[in-house]
Amino acid sequence: MTGTGERTVPKPRTLDVYRQWWTHDARWYQGVAARFGHEVANEINAEALRYVAVQVGRRIVRQCGGRPAGDREELRRRYDLCSEWMFPSELRDGGTAVLANGDIELTMRQNFAVTMVRMAGSLDGYRCPCTDVHAGWSEGLGVTLTRNCATTCLRSGDPACRLLMRVADQEAGSPPGG
């Protein structure tokens, strides 16, 4: 208590603020799905996430001095940075790797969004927007994908989400964006 009899209220932790916004997001998704169907809710969710993902990708490019990634490993690290900006590591278990063929694989063993959708009872109608997020990151990072697909998904009961991305200039053998 302060000298005036008022109680000092602690500031919320960042994770608590995230949780409030995720609760809003979950309730918003549920409301749209209930009124207009899951197809519409999934479409709007994917559009909004892609928009945010493009902004995050652009931010990462600015933080890297505005230059394109020099090679696949640097691009992989930039995807990890994008992931951290949108889905902090406290809420997910995953990472990226450059495969022998040059594809970039994102693996996610835990994802709070799937957990929350499952808890809300909407898993059956929910479509993961992962490929939309990766397309947005790629656009923001200044690379074009020729492959962007999920090979496994937590939503389907798989032990991990595995997503593959191939950059357009990969076939030519040049560095991404170069």
C-alpha positions in Angstrom: 0.0 0.0 0.0 1.0 3.6 -0.6 0.8 6.3 2.0 -2.6 7.2 0.8 -4.1 3.8 1.4 -4.0 2.8 -2.3 -2.7 -0.5 -3.3 0.1 -0.7 -5.8 -0.9 -2.8 -8.7 2.0 -4.6 -10.5 2.5 -4.0 -14.2 1.4 -7.0 -16.4 4.2 -9.2 -17.7 4.6 -9.3 -21.5 3.4 -12.9 -21.5 0.2 -11.8 -19.7 -0.4 -9.2 -22.3 0.1 -11.8 -25.1 -2.4 -14.1 -23.3 -5.0 -11.4 -23.3 -4.6 -10.7 -27.0 -4.7 -14.4 -27.7 -7.9 -14.7 -25.7 -9.3 -11.9 -27.8 -8.1 -13.6 -31.0 -9.6 -16.9 -30.0 -13.0 -15.4 -29.1 -12.9 -13.4 -32.4 -12.2 -16.5 -34.4 -15.0 -18.4 -32.5 -17.5 -15.6 -33.2 -16.7 -15.4 -36.9 -16.8 -19.2 -37.2 -20.1 -19.4 -35.3 -21.8 -16.7 -37.4 -20.2 -17.2 -40.9 -18.6 -20.6 -40.7 -15.0 -21.9 -40.3 -14.2 -21.3 -44.0 -14.7 -17.6 -43.6 -12.9 -17.5 -40.2 -9.9 -19.4 -41.6 -9.7 -17.1 -44.6 -9.8 -13.9 -42.6 -7.3 -15.4 -40.0 -4.9 -16.3 -42.8 -5.2 -12.9 -44.5 -4.5 -11.1 -41.2 -1.6 -13.3 -40.3 0.0 -12.9 -43.7 -0.3 -9.1 -43.4 1.5 -9.2 -40.0 4.1 -11.7 -41.4 5.0 -9.4 -44.3 5.5 -6.5 -41.8 7.7 -8.8 -39.6 9.8 -9.9 -42.6 10.4 -6.2 -43.6 11.4 -5.4 -40.0 14.0 -8.2 -40.1 15.4 -7.0 -43.4 15.7 -3.5 -41.9 17.5 -4.9 -38.8 19.9 -6.7 -41.2 20.9 -3.4 -42.8 18.4 -3.6 -45.7 20.4 -6.1 -47.7 19.2 -9.5 -48.9 20.4 -12.7 -47.2 23.8 -13.8 -48.6 23.1 -17.5 -48.6 20.6 -20.1 -47.4 22.0 -20.3 -43.9 21.5 -16.5 -43.4 18.0 -16.8 -44.9 17.3 -19.6 -42.5 18.4 -17.5 -39.6 16.1 -14.7 -40.8 13.1 -17.0 -40.9 14.0 -17.9 -37.2 14.0 -14.2 -36.4 10.6 -13.8 -38.0 9.3 -16.7 -36.1 10.6 -15.3 -32.8 8.9 -11.9 -33.5 5.5 -13.5 -34.2 5.6 -16.5 -31.9 8.1 -16.1 -29.1 10.1 -19.2 -28.1 8.3 -19.4 -24.8 5.2 -20.4 -26.7 6.6 -22.8 -29.3 9.2 -25.5 -29.7 10.7 -25.4 -33.1 13.3 -24.1 -35.5 14.5 -24.2 -39.1 17.2 -26.1 -41.0 18.6 -26.0 -44.5 18.2 -29.4 -46.1 20.7 -31.0 -48.5 18.6 -29.9 -51.5 18.5 -26.3 -50.3 14.9 -26.3 -49.1 14.4 -24.7 -45.8 12.4 -26.9 -43.3 10.6 -25.4 -40.4 9.8 -27.9 -37.6 7.4 -27.1 -34.8 6.9 -29.6 -32.0 4.7 -27.4 -30.0 2.5 -24.5 -31.1 0.3 -22.5 -28.7 -2.3 -21.7 -31.5 -3.1 -25.4 -32.1 -3.2 -25.9 -28.3 -5.6 -23.0 -27.9 -7.9 -24.0 -30.8 -8.0 -27.5 -29.4 -9.0 -26.2 -26.0 -11.7 -24.0 -27.6 -13.2 -27.1 -29.2 -12.7 -25.8 -32.8 -9.9 -28.0 -34.0 -12.1 -29.8 -36.5 -12.9 -26.7 -38.4 -9.6 -24.9 -38.0 -7.1 -24.6 -40.9 -3.6 -23.9 -40.0 -2.4 -20.7 -41.7 1.3 -21.7 -41.5 1.9 -21.5 -45.3 0.3 -18.1 -45.4 2.6 -16.9 -42.6 5.7 -18.3 -44.4 4.5 -16.7 -47.7 4.2 -13.4 -45.8 7.7 -13.7 -44.2 9.1 -14.5 -47.6 7.5 -11.5 -49.2 8.8 -9.3 -46.4 12.2 -10.8 -46.6 12.3 -10.1 -50.4 12.3 -13.8 -51.6 9.8 -15.7 -53.7 8.8 -19.2 -52.8 8.3 -21.9 -55.5 7.5 -24.4 -52.8 5.6 -23.7 -49.6 3.9 -26.8 -48.1 3.2 -28.7 -44.9 4.3 -32.3 -44.9 3.0 -33.0 -41.3 0.9 -31.1 -38.9 0.2 -31.0 -35.1 -3.4 -30.2 -35.9 -3.7 -33.6 -37.5 -2.1 -35.4 -34.6 1.4 -35.6 -36.0 4.2 -35.2 -33.4 5.4 -32.1 -35.2 4.5 -29.6 -38.0 7.1 -29.9 -40.8 6.9 -27.2 -43.5 9.1 -26.9 -46.5 10.0 -23.7 -48.4 12.0 -23.5 -51.6 13.2 -20.1 -52.8 12.6 -19.2 -56.5 16.3 -18.6 -57.3 17.3 -21.9 -55.8 17.1 -23.7 -59.1 19.6 -21.2 -60.6 22.0 -21.9 -57.7 22.3 -18.2 -56.8 22.0 -16.9 -53.3 18.5 -16.0 -52.1 17.4 -12.6 -53.4 20.7 -12.3 -55.4 
